Amino acid sequence: MRSSLEIYDMARATSRVVLQTDDLIEAPNWHPDGWLLVNRAGRLVRVPLDGGPVAEIETGFADACNNDHGFSVDGSFIYLSHHEEKLATLYRVPVTGGLPERVVTAVPSYWHGAAADGEIAYCARRGGRYEICVMQEKEVQLTGVTGDEGHNDGPDYSADGQWIWFNSDRSGRAQIWRMRRDGTSPQRMVESETVDWFPHPSPDGAHVLYLSYPAGTLYHPRDLDVTLRILPQAGGESREILRLFGGQGTINVPCWAPDGSAFAYVRYAAVD
């Protein structure tokens, strides 16, 4: 078994297995209608919550999808990042599948979050560094307005739509930050010795889930001993809720159940 797709129940503090496979699967999203989306071998796959048969979603020429994908808030569209000439290009398709429609002209662009008003947030290399960008009618680069150097990644919207949470190494290592949706008021929300990535606010406004790597880890590799942690969405102390073998692919994108009662994640087995 290479990949184990699992659901963590917040109230019970327990996990259950949805799917185990020898394939490498990554980055679960939770659709409002109650099923999970993952990527596998360059394609997107629909996984029932009860562990029933999986089904590949038609994405036409987009056959090199990475783990930066997810839904519009109403669940009608899937955003995907498809590699063209080794550069991630951001498209969307109907949730039932179809021909991809290009959303962002510039590359590389890696989708990470969607707001209720249709705005999307993504990570993009612009001007030689990685920025947090948003788009409705045109691209707006947010983290560049702070004047800070560093790698900025993993944007996701707070439940009230007022904040974008993200990770940034502007303090020397990747830590969890948030900023207003216009890029103002950047705030460091976690100060730790670990290397922290991919914050995901829960839809009920209670928690922010994120992934912690051991101190000294560079970027967000796969196949390490990591922890999943949560902190209050209003700010405060974080706490560990799960230890696992994982990393890249575990929770790259929004993974909460619509009511915030549970989240999906992937743990991995070591490969010889």
Backbone as CSV, one residue per row, in Angstrom:
resi,resn,N_x,N_y,N_z,CA_x,CA_y,CA_z,C_x,C_y,C_z
1,MET,0.848,-1.196,0.000,0.000,0.000,0.000,0.880,1.242,0.000
2,ARG,0.736,2.102,-1.016,1.518,3.337,-1.114,0.789,4.510,-0.477
3,SER,-0.522,4.619,-0.750,-1.293,5.788,-0.301,-2.511,5.337,0.481
4,SER,-2.773,6.015,1.585,-3.969,5.756,2.380,-4.734,7.066,2.520
5,LEU,-5.887,7.139,1.869,-6.756,8.311,1.943,-7.662,8.142,3.160
6,GLU,-7.612,9.095,4.078,-8.293,8.941,5.350,-9.075,10.204,5.720
7,ILE,-10.030,10.040,6.638,-10.835,11.148,7.155,-10.660,11.213,8.657
8,TYR,-10.365,12.409,9.157,-10.216,12.628,10.594,-11.465,13.315,11.118
9,ASP,-12.105,12.697,12.109,-13.314,13.233,12.736,-12.903,14.097,13.926
10,MET,-13.240,15.402,13.889,-12.792,16.321,14.924,-13.391,15.991,16.290
11,ALA,-14.662,15.656,16.354,-15.320,15.402,17.630,-14.795,14.133,18.290
12,ARG,-14.576,13.091,17.499,-14.135,11.812,18.041,-12.616,11.689,18.129
13,ALA,-11.911,12.581,17.439,-10.440,12.523,17.389,-9.964,11.167,16.881
14,THR,-10.643,10.670,15.860,-10.300,9.383,15.261,-10.269,9.507,13.746
15,SER,-9.557,8.588,13.113,-9.472,8.546,11.652,-10.076,7.256,11.127
16,ARG,-10.604,7.328,9.908,-11.044,6.118,9.214,-10.509,6.140,7.792
17,VAL,-10.254,4.961,7.267,-9.698,4.821,5.925,-10.822,4.843,4.894
18,VAL,-10.640,5.632,3.853,-11.574,5.672,2.729,-11.060,4.832,1.569
19,LEU,-9.768,4.947,1.290,-9.190,4.243,0.142,-7.728,3.965,0.418
20,GLN,-7.293,2.742,0.128,-5.881,2.403,0.148,-5.498,1.837,-1.213
21,THR,-4.359,2.275,-1.725,-3.967,1.915,-3.081,-2.454,1.899,-3.212
22,ASP,-1.973,1.107,-4.147,-0.550,1.116,-4.465,-0.160,2.322,-5.303
23,ASP,-1.150,3.041,-5.827,-0.880,4.248,-6.603,-0.516,5.410,-5.679
24,LEU,0.200,6.379,-6.224,0.438,7.634,-5.518,-0.750,8.552,-5.774
25,ILE,-1.526,8.840,-4.737,-2.608,9.817,-4.840,-2.298,10.970,-3.901
26,GLU,-2.862,12.150,-4.207,-2.495,13.350,-3.450,-3.681,14.292,-3.312
27,ALA,-3.563,15.147,-2.289,-4.314,16.395,-2.174,-5.825,16.237,-2.240
28,PRO,-6.456,15.641,-1.224,-7.911,15.487,-1.256,-8.667,16.794,-1.049
29,ASN,-9.688,17.003,-1.852,-10.703,18.053,-1.650,-12.016,17.370,-1.299
30,TRP,-12.876,18.076,-0.582,-14.170,17.525,-0.156,-15.277,18.288,-0.880
31,HIS,-15.982,17.612,-1.780,-17.051,18.273,-2.537,-18.284,18.472,-1.655
32,PRO,-19.051,19.577,-1.848,-20.258,19.804,-1.052,-21.265,18.671,-1.101
33,ASP,-21.276,17.896,-2.191,-22.221,16.785,-2.315,-21.734,15.507,-1.639
34,GLY,-20.530,15.524,-1.064,-20.077,14.390,-0.291,-19.257,13.369,-1.042
35,TRP,-18.169,13.784,-1.667,-17.182,12.882,-2.248,-15.844,13.597,-2.279
36,LEU,-14.768,12.862,-2.481,-13.422,13.417,-2.435,-12.790,13.431,-3.822
37,LEU,-11.989,14.453,-4.069,-11.238,14.598,-5.312,-9.760,14.492,-4.988
38,VAL,-9.036,13.654,-5.754,-7.589,13.538,-5.616,-6.967,13.528,-7.010
39,ASN,-5.649,13.707,-7.057,-4.942,13.518,-8.328,-4.168,12.210,-8.285
40,ARG,-4.094,11.560,-9.465,-3.407,10.276,-9.604,-2.846,10.185,-11.013
41,ALA,-1.545,10.040,-11.130,-0.890,9.834,-12.433,-1.293,10.900,-13.448
42,GLY,-1.369,12.145,-13.014,-1.655,13.248,-13.911,-3.124,13.507,-14.183
43,ARG,-4.001,12.675,-13.633,-5.436,12.835,-13.828,-6.120,13.111,-12.484
44,LEU,-7.370,13.579,-12.546,-8.172,13.817,-11.353,-9.171,12.683,-11.181
45,VAL,-9.344,12.256,-9.928,-10.137,11.071,-9.634,-11.159,11.397,-8.544
46,ARG,-12.394,10.914,-8.758,-13.476,11.059,-7.792,-13.528,9.822,-6.905
47,VAL,-13.546,10.040,-5.572,-13.538,8.939,-4.611,-14.757,9.064,-3.703
48,PRO,-15.662,8.082,-3.684,-16.807,8.122,-2.769,-16.354,8.044,-1.307
49,LEU,-17.100,8.684,-0.423,-16.749,8.665,0.994,-16.880,7.288,1.611
50,ASP,-17.704,6.437,1.011,-17.898,5.096,1.559,-16.892,4.086,1.028
51,GLY,-15.915,4.580,0.244,-14.892,3.697,-0.273,-15.306,2.887,-1.481
52,GLY,-16.373,3.289,-2.154,-16.826,2.594,-3.350,-15.888,2.807,-4.524
53,PRO,-16.280,2.340,-5.722,-15.416,2.453,-6.902,-15.061,3.900,-7.229
54,VAL,-13.806,4.134,-7.563,-13.357,5.470,-7.948,-13.627,5.677,-9.430
55,ALA,-13.672,6.954,-9.846,-13.959,7.271,-11.249,-13.090,8.442,-11.681
56,GLU,-12.427,8.295,-12.805,-11.612,9.378,-13.352,-12.513,10.449,-13.937
57,ILE,-12.173,11.716,-13.699,-12.933,12.844,-14.228,-12.321,13.278,-15.549
58,GLU,-13.136,13.457,-16.548,-12.648,13.832,-17.873,-12.093,15.253,-17.840
59,THR,-10.821,15.400,-18.197,-10.195,16.722,-18.264,-9.511,16.952,-19.610
60,GLY,-9.925,16.210,-20.627,-9.416,16.449,-21.973,-7.912,16.343,-22.070
61,PHE,-7.300,17.375,-22.640,-5.851,17.373,-22.854,-5.067,17.528,-21.555
62,ALA,-5.729,17.903,-20.468,-5.035,18.131,-19.192,-4.752,16.788,-18.527
63,ASP,-3.650,16.173,-18.917,-3.284,14.852,-18.426,-2.013,14.876,-17.589
64,ALA,-1.611,16.076,-17.162,-0.435,16.223,-16.300,-0.794,17.144,-15.134
65,CYS,-1.911,16.817,-14.471,-2.396,17.629,-13.349,-1.562,17.338,-12.104
66,ASN,-1.167,18.393,-11.408,-0.444,18.202,-10.154,-1.420,18.248,-8.981
67,ASN,-0.913,18.458,-7.782,-1.767,18.401,-6.595,-2.330,19.755,-6.174
68,ASP,-2.444,20.691,-7.084,-3.028,22.005,-6.802,-4.352,22.115,-7.547
69,HIS,-5.395,21.598,-6.937,-6.716,21.541,-7.568,-7.787,21.684,-6.500
70,GLY,-9.008,22.002,-6.923,-10.105,22.105,-5.961,-11.336,22.708,-6.584
71,PHE,-12.351,22.947,-5.739,-13.666,23.323,-6.221,-13.955,24.814,-6.073
72,SER,-14.831,25.312,-6.950,-15.479,26.592,-6.670,-16.347,26.391,-5.436
73,VAL,-16.721,27.487,-4.764,-17.454,27.375,-3.505,-18.774,26.635,-3.687
74,ASP,-19.448,26.841,-4.816,-20.732,26.159,-5.042,-20.563,24.738,-5.571
75,GLY,-19.310,24.325,-5.803,-19.050,22.959,-6.248,-19.296,22.694,-7.713
76,SER,-19.565,23.732,-8.504,-19.909,23.514,-9.909,-18.688,23.372,-10.812
77,PHE,-17.531,23.885,-10.382,-16.318,23.827,-11.194,-15.178,23.210,-10.405
78,ILE,-14.263,22.591,-11.136,-12.983,22.152,-10.599,-11.896,23.027,-11.197
79,TYR,-11.064,23.597,-10.343,-9.864,24.287,-10.799,-8.710,23.289,-10.765
80,LEU,-7.871,23.310,-11.778,-6.754,22.376,-11.845,-5.516,23.076,-12.378
81,SER,-4.365,22.544,-11.976,-3.082,23.065,-12.447,-2.424,21.979,-13.287
82,HIS,-2.368,22.216,-14.591,-1.875,21.246,-15.567,-0.515,21.708,-16.076
83,HIS,0.448,20.788,-16.102,1.802,21.146,-16.520,1.927,21.134,-18.038
84,GLU,2.305,22.279,-18.574,2.596,22.409,-19.998,4.029,22.900,-20.128
85,GLU,4.859,22.105,-20.779,6.287,22.412,-20.888,6.879,22.664,-19.506
86,LYS,6.483,21.831,-18.550,6.982,21.821,-17.173,6.531,23.028,-16.350
87,LEU,5.592,23.815,-16.855,5.086,24.959,-16.112,3.598,24.769,-15.820
88,ALA,3.202,24.957,-14.569,1.808,24.771,-14.175,0.935,25.865,-14.773
89,THR,-0.128,25.451,-15.435,-1.072,26.362,-16.071,-2.443,26.136,-15.452
90,LEU,-3.130,27.225,-15.089,-4.356,27.121,-14.306,-5.579,27.115,-15.221
91,TYR,-6.374,26.042,-15.109,-7.599,25.849,-15.890,-8.764,25.566,-14.947
92,ARG,-9.969,25.512,-15.531,-11.112,24.991,-14.804,-11.954,24.146,-15.757
93,VAL,-12.667,23.187,-15.174,-13.599,22.344,-15.924,-14.878,22.211,-15.107
94,PRO,-16.013,21.924,-15.741,-17.217,21.602,-14.963,-16.941,20.406,-14.054
95,VAL,-17.619,20.345,-12.919,-17.364,19.269,-11.963,-17.686,17.904,-12.562
96,THR,-18.543,17.872,-13.580,-18.855,16.619,-14.270,-17.807,16.250,-15.310
97,GLY,-16.812,17.133,-15.529,-15.773,16.890,-16.517,-16.026,17.656,-17.794
98,GLY,-14.995,17.808,-18.607,-15.148,18.528,-19.860,-13.832,19.071,-20.351
99,LEU,-13.914,19.950,-21.344,-12.723,20.556,-21.932,-12.238,21.693,-21.039
100,PRO,-10.975,21.702,-20.628,-10.476,22.743,-19.731,-10.530,24.131,-20.354
101,GLU,-10.908,25.100,-19.534,-10.929,26.523,-19.899,-9.810,27.218,-19.119
102,ARG,-8.927,27.903,-19.841,-7.797,28.547,-19.176,-8.283,29.747,-18.366
103,VAL,-7.808,29.836,-17.117,-8.266,30.879,-16.212,-7.218,31.970,-16.052
104,VAL,-5.955,31.594,-15.923,-4.859,32.537,-15.714,-3.898,32.425,-16.882
105,THR,-3.555,33.554,-17.470,-2.681,33.552,-18.650,-1.237,33.258,-18.289
106,ALA,-0.721,33.904,-17.245,0.690,33.790,-16.892,0.989,32.439,-16.240
107,VAL,2.221,31.970,-16.431,2.676,30.714,-15.831,4.009,30.967,-15.129
108,PRO,4.351,30.124,-14.127,3.517,29.065,-13.566,2.503,29.609,-12.563
109,SER,1.360,28.928,-12.446,0.289,29.318,-11.529,-0.289,28.050,-10.901
110,TYR,-0.337,28.037,-9.577,-0.754,26.850,-8.830,-1.981,27.199,-7.981
111,TRP,-3.138,26.648,-8.328,-4.388,26.963,-7.622,-4.321,26.509,-6.160
112,HIS,-4.976,27.316,-5.263,-5.019,26.907,-3.851,-6.329,27.219,-3.140
113,GLY,-7.117,28.187,-3.570,-8.332,28.485,-2.812,-9.335,29.272,-3.626
114,ALA,-10.597,29.264,-3.166,-11.676,29.988,-3.829,-12.551,30.673,-2.791
115,ALA,-12.996,31.890,-3.111,-13.878,32.653,-2.239,-15.312,32.588,-2.760
116,ALA,-16.253,32.930,-1.887,-17.667,32.834,-2.237,-18.046,33.763,-3.384
117,ASP,-17.329,34.882,-3.538,-17.660,35.830,-4.604,-16.993,35.486,-5.931
118,GLY,-16.348,34.326,-6.003,-15.745,33.884,-7.253,-14.261,34.152,-7.385
119,GLU,-13.702,34.911,-6.476,-12.264,35.150,-6.523,-11.508,33.861,-6.233
120,ILE,-10.389,33.667,-6.901,-9.528,32.529,-6.617,-8.172,33.028,-6.147
121,ALA,-7.524,32.236,-5.308,-6.182,32.546,-4.811,-5.240,31.449,-5.267
122,TYR,-4.043,31.840,-5.637,-3.084,30.864,-6.132,-1.665,31.346,-5.875
123,CYS,-0.739,30.417,-5.922,0.679,30.719,-5.820,1.236,30.823,-7.236
124,ALA,2.090,31.804,-7.473,2.609,32.016,-8.821,4.020,32.591,-8.756
125,ARG,4.880,32.146,-9.653,6.216,32.746,-9.730,6.146,33.954,-10.649
126,ARG,6.317,35.106,-10.049,6.274,36.362,-10.777,7.483,37.201,-10.359
127,GLY,8.196,37.728,-11.327,9.340,38.570,-11.006,10.444,37.853,-10.258
128,GLY,10.571,36.544,-10.483,11.672,35.806,-9.894,11.403,35.216,-8.531
129,ARG,10.204,35.431,-7.967,9.898,34.827,-6.677,8.438,34.402,-6.643
130,TYR,8.109,33.604,-5.637,6.752,33.085,-5.530,5.875,34.032,-4.717
131,GLU,4.758,34.441,-5.327,3.836,35.388,-4.726,2.472,34.740,-4.518
132,ILE,1.690,35.332,-3.620,0.274,35.007,-3.521,-0.475,35.945,-4.456
133,CYS,-1.228,35.376,-5.385,-2.004,36.158,-6.333,-3.483,35.814,-6.192
134,VAL,-4.337,36.762,-6.578,-5.770,36.505,-6.657,-6.252,36.965,-8.021
135,MET,-7.391,36.419,-8.432,-7.959,36.826,-9.714,-9.469,36.762,-9.672
136,GLN,-10.081,37.845,-10.172,-11.479,37.834,-10.594,-11.489,38.209,-12.064
137,GLU,-11.325,39.495,-12.346,-11.236,39.913,-13.744,-9.787,40.004,-14.216
138,LYS,-8.857,40.255,-13.298,-7.448,40.325,-13.666,-6.602,39.886,-12.473
139,GLU,-5.360,39.533,-12.767,-4.462,39.067,-11.716,-3.993,40.227,-10.849
140,VAL,-4.008,40.008,-9.539,-3.472,40.960,-8.573,-2.472,40.217,-7.697
141,GLN,-1.240,40.740,-7.612,-0.211,40.143,-6.766,-0.284,40.784,-5.389
142,LEU,-0.482,39.944,-4.361,-0.729,40.471,-3.027,0.524,40.561,-2.174
143,THR,1.302,39.493,-2.069,2.411,39.508,-1.128,3.513,40.462,-1.552
144,GLY,3.571,40.815,-2.810,4.579,41.764,-3.261,4.430,43.150,-2.653
145,VAL,3.232,43.512,-2.201,3.033,44.855,-1.669,3.722,45.047,-0.332
146,THR,4.099,43.952,0.347,4.751,44.087,1.639,6.233,44.418,1.504
147,GLY,6.804,44.183,0.336,8.215,44.443,0.132,9.122,43.379,0.717
148,ASP,8.580,42.292,1.220,9.379,41.239,1.830,9.827,40.236,0.777
149,GLU,11.020,39.720,0.987,11.498,38.652,0.126,10.944,37.326,0.624
150,GLY,11.242,36.263,-0.124,10.873,34.946,0.369,9.878,34.245,-0.520
151,HIS,9.618,33.007,-0.135,8.669,32.147,-0.848,7.333,32.227,-0.127
152,ASN,6.290,32.620,-0.853,4.939,32.730,-0.314,4.062,31.725,-1.046
153,ASP,3.264,30.944,-0.302,2.605,29.800,-0.926,1.343,29.436,-0.140
154,GLY,0.558,28.512,-0.710,-0.544,27.867,-0.018,-1.695,28.755,0.422
155,PRO,-2.164,29.735,-0.367,-3.230,30.623,0.109,-4.580,29.925,0.208
156,ASP,-5.346,30.266,1.250,-6.699,29.745,1.433,-7.498,30.791,2.210
157,TYR,-8.783,30.890,1.907,-9.635,31.941,2.480,-10.205,31.538,3.836
158,SER,-10.298,32.509,4.736,-10.964,32.280,6.010,-12.453,32.083,5.793
159,ALA,-13.117,31.522,6.787,-14.543,31.221,6.672,-15.378,32.479,6.445
160,ASP,-14.962,33.602,7.040,-15.725,34.849,6.872,-15.341,35.602,5.610
161,GLY,-14.373,35.086,4.852,-13.970,35.712,3.598,-13.129,36.958,3.743
162,GLN,-12.717,37.287,4.967,-11.992,38.532,5.194,-10.476,38.376,5.119
163,TRP,-9.993,37.159,5.267,-8.551,36.934,5.351,-8.125,35.871,4.338
164,ILE,-6.871,35.983,3.913,-6.197,34.913,3.188,-5.071,34.399,4.079
165,TRP,-5.144,33.124,4.403,-4.077,32.469,5.148,-3.075,31.900,4.155
166,PHE,-1.789,31.903,4.530,-0.753,31.402,3.620,0.488,31.068,4.438
167,ASN,1.455,30.431,3.792,2.735,30.221,4.448,3.804,31.030,3.741
168,SER,4.753,31.498,4.514,5.827,32.334,3.971,7.094,32.093,4.772
169,ASP,8.251,32.130,4.084,9.521,31.979,4.781,10.235,33.320,4.949
170,ARG,9.481,34.420,4.907,10.076,35.750,5.055,10.743,35.938,6.415
171,SER,10.367,35.111,7.394,10.972,35.199,8.721,12.194,34.296,8.855
172,GLY,12.541,33.577,7.792,13.700,32.704,7.815,13.369,31.254,7.550
173,ARG,12.144,30.835,7.830,11.656,29.491,7.525,10.153,29.595,7.320
174,ALA,9.577,28.615,6.662,8.149,28.670,6.361,7.340,28.646,7.652
175,GLN,6.484,29.651,7.824,5.597,29.780,8.965,4.212,30.174,8.454
176,ILE,3.230,30.131,9.337,1.853,30.414,8.949,1.540,31.889,9.159
177,TRP,1.002,32.517,8.122,0.649,33.935,8.125,-0.797,34.098,7.648
178,ARG,-1.324,35.292,7.846,-2.565,35.681,7.198,-2.465,37.156,6.821
179,MET,-3.290,37.576,5.868,-3.351,38.977,5.442,-4.773,39.266,4.988
180,ARG,-5.110,40.533,4.948,-6.393,40.925,4.398,-6.445,40.564,2.922
181,ARG,-7.647,40.474,2.378,-7.782,40.035,0.992,-7.163,40.995,-0.012
182,ASP,-6.877,42.240,0.411,-6.188,43.174,-0.486,-4.680,43.153,-0.283
183,GLY,-4.189,42.232,0.551,-2.759,42.105,0.773,-2.226,42.912,1.933
184,THR,-3.067,43.689,2.592,-2.621,44.507,3.710,-2.677,43.716,5.020
185,SER,-2.091,44.303,6.057,-2.110,43.763,7.422,-1.581,42.336,7.520
186,PRO,-0.402,42.047,6.941,0.145,40.692,7.103,0.475,40.422,8.567
187,GLN,0.084,39.249,9.050,0.286,38.870,10.443,0.849,37.462,10.509
188,ARG,1.916,37.305,11.270,2.458,35.966,11.510,1.621,35.315,12.599
189,MET,1.015,34.180,12.288,0.063,33.543,13.196,0.663,32.383,13.971
190,VAL,1.807,31.865,13.518,2.488,30.769,14.203,3.972,31.104,14.282
191,GLU,4.540,30.959,15.463,5.985,31.070,15.639,6.467,29.766,16.246
192,SER,7.213,29.007,15.470,7.625,27.679,15.910,9.004,27.377,15.369
193,GLU,9.589,26.290,15.860,10.867,25.810,15.344,10.666,24.904,14.136
194,THR,9.428,24.496,13.895,9.137,23.624,12.770,9.005,24.435,11.484
195,VAL,8.864,23.726,10.364,8.656,24.333,9.051,7.210,24.044,8.667
196,ASP,6.399,25.097,8.534,4.940,24.947,8.488,4.373,25.377,7.136
197,TRP,3.468,24.535,6.599,2.928,24.747,5.253,1.413,24.523,5.218
198,PHE,0.802,25.075,4.202,-0.559,24.771,3.737,-1.642,24.954,4.812
199,PRO,-1.872,26.187,5.265,-2.947,26.426,6.231,-4.321,26.374,5.558
200,HIS,-5.275,25.694,6.214,-6.634,25.573,5.682,-7.652,25.925,6.762
201,PRO,-8.264,27.108,6.685,-9.322,27.460,7.640,-10.540,26.563,7.461
202,SER,-11.133,26.142,8.569,-12.331,25.306,8.495,-13.550,26.141,8.132
203,PRO,-14.519,25.565,7.408,-15.707,26.322,6.970,-16.583,26.829,8.107
204,ASP,-16.463,26.235,9.309,-17.277,26.694,10.434,-16.619,27.837,11.206
205,GLY,-15.458,28.290,10.762,-14.784,29.417,11.394,-14.009,29.082,12.644
206,ALA,-13.902,27.797,12.983,-13.297,27.419,14.257,-11.781,27.258,14.187
207,HIS,-11.282,26.534,13.200,-9.893,26.098,13.220,-9.153,26.453,11.936
208,VAL,-7.830,26.387,12.025,-6.962,26.380,10.852,-6.082,25.139,10.963
209,LEU,-6.165,24.289,9.966,-5.353,23.080,9.889,-4.107,23.379,9.081
210,TYR,-2.951,22.865,9.520,-1.741,23.036,8.711,-0.795,21.871,8.941
211,LEU,0.224,21.801,8.083,1.192,20.708,8.060,2.531,21.201,8.592
212,SER,3.124,20.458,9.541,4.414,20.822,10.117,5.475,19.795,9.767
213,TYR,6.580,20.290,9.223,7.761,19.473,8.956,8.794,19.661,10.065
214,PRO,9.730,18.733,10.175,10.826,18.915,11.134,11.642,20.171,10.817
215,ALA,12.231,20.756,11.847,13.086,21.922,11.666,14.177,21.631,10.643
216,GLY,14.438,22.612,9.787,15.483,22.483,8.789,15.032,21.911,7.462
217,THR,13.777,21.467,7.370,13.264,20.935,6.104,13.205,22.034,5.052
218,LEU,13.604,21.722,3.845,13.546,22.684,2.743,12.311,22.412,1.898
219,TYR,11.514,23.446,1.695,10.293,23.386,0.886,9.301,22.380,1.485
220,HIS,8.594,21.591,0.645,7.569,20.692,1.175,7.700,19.316,0.518
221,PRO,8.722,18.556,0.901,8.973,17.264,0.269,7.970,16.193,0.698
222,ARG,7.994,15.087,-0.009,7.199,13.911,0.303,8.012,12.952,1.177
223,ASP,7.298,12.077,1.869,7.900,10.938,2.569,8.803,11.352,3.726
224,LEU,8.192,12.047,4.678,8.860,12.399,5.926,7.877,12.202,7.079
225,ASP,8.415,12.103,8.269,7.564,12.114,9.451,7.123,13.543,9.712
226,VAL,5.817,13.773,9.661,5.259,15.119,9.788,4.119,15.090,10.807
227,THR,3.607,16.272,11.129,2.443,16.365,12.006,1.399,17.276,11.373
228,LEU,0.145,17.000,11.673,-0.943,17.907,11.356,-1.318,18.636,12.634
229,ARG,-1.454,19.949,12.542,-1.732,20.790,13.699,-2.925,21.695,13.395
230,ILE,-3.591,22.153,14.442,-4.650,23.142,14.287,-4.430,24.283,15.273
231,LEU,-4.933,25.460,14.902,-4.973,26.603,15.799,-6.306,27.309,15.618
232,PRO,-6.735,28.104,16.578,-8.000,28.823,16.420,-7.929,29.799,15.248
233,GLN,-9.006,29.918,14.520,-9.028,30.819,13.368,-8.877,32.280,13.802
234,ALA,-9.239,32.586,15.036,-9.065,33.947,15.561,-7.644,34.193,16.041
235,GLY,-6.802,33.155,16.047,-5.436,33.270,16.533,-5.290,32.646,17.908
236,GLY,-4.091,32.204,18.233,-3.848,31.572,19.524,-2.868,30.429,19.386
237,GLU,-2.798,29.603,20.422,-1.860,28.493,20.448,-2.325,27.360,19.527
238,SER,-1.371,26.741,18.863,-1.685,25.577,18.039,-1.471,24.309,18.847
239,ARG,-2.058,23.208,18.351,-1.842,21.925,19.012,-1.751,20.823,17.958
240,GLU,-1.002,19.815,18.276,-0.838,18.661,17.393,-2.060,17.766,17.485
241,ILE,-2.553,17.304,16.333,-3.667,16.368,16.369,-3.335,15.027,15.724
242,LEU,-2.262,14.969,14.912,-1.980,13.720,14.219,-0.525,13.685,13.784
243,ARG,0.124,12.551,13.985,1.451,12.302,13.436,1.334,11.241,12.343
244,LEU,2.085,11.432,11.275,2.000,10.482,10.169,3.220,10.588,9.288
245,PHE,3.375,9.627,8.386,4.403,9.649,7.355,3.753,10.266,6.122
246,GLY,4.227,11.436,5.729,3.564,12.139,4.627,4.355,13.336,4.163
247,GLY,3.653,14.449,3.967,4.288,15.673,3.474,3.611,16.146,2.211
248,GLN,4.380,16.275,1.139,3.807,16.650,-0.149,2.669,15.705,-0.503
249,GLY,1.480,16.270,-0.765,0.328,15.464,-1.119,-0.620,15.190,0.022
250,THR,-0.183,15.418,1.283,-1.030,15.089,2.433,-2.228,16.023,2.542
251,ILE,-1.980,17.344,2.556,-3.084,18.324,2.618,-2.732,19.582,1.816
252,ASN,-2.245,19.441,0.608,-1.832,20.623,-0.150,-2.948,21.644,-0.370
253,VAL,-4.177,21.188,-0.463,-5.293,22.056,-0.857,-6.438,21.933,0.151
254,PRO,-7.470,22.798,0.066,-8.585,22.737,1.029,-9.170,21.335,1.139
255,CYS,-9.305,20.842,2.357,-9.652,19.438,2.565,-10.736,19.236,3.619
256,TRP,-11.349,20.321,4.118,-12.363,20.218,5.164,-13.710,19.751,4.611
257,ALA,-14.440,19.021,5.447,-15.851,18.771,5.167,-16.592,20.103,5.193
258,PRO,-17.687,20.247,4.438,-18.397,21.536,4.356,-18.848,22.099,5.700
259,ASP,-19.116,21.234,6.688,-19.548,21.723,7.999,-18.407,21.845,8.999
260,GLY,-17.183,21.566,8.576,-16.033,21.695,9.462,-15.885,20.590,10.486
261,SER,-16.658,19.528,10.362,-16.633,18.463,11.363,-15.502,17.468,11.147
262,ALA,-14.897,17.473,9.976,-13.874,16.487,9.626,-13.022,17.041,8.487
263,PHE,-11.879,16.411,8.257,-11.058,16.764,7.099,-10.450,15.491,6.521
264,ALA,-10.084,15.560,5.251,-9.458,14.442,4.560,-7.963,14.699,4.420
265,TYR,-7.200,13.633,4.402,-5.750,13.735,4.244,-5.230,12.417,3.672
266,VAL,-3.965,12.439,3.239,-3.339,11.223,2.727,-2.082,10.954,3.537
267,ARG,-1.955,9.722,4.012,-0.689,9.268,4.589,-0.043,8.277,3.613
268,TYR,1.260,8.142,3.718,1.995,7.342,2.761,2.800,6.247,3.444
269,ALA,3.147,5.240,2.686,4.058,4.198,3.121,5.404,4.436,2.450
270,ALA,6.464,4.120,3.165,7.792,4.311,2.605,7.991,3.430,1.379
271,VAL,8.711,3.965,0.400,8.994,3.232,-0.831,10.467,2.847,-0.829
272,ASP,10.747,1.559,-1.029,12.134,1.080,-1.041,12.879,1.596,-2.254
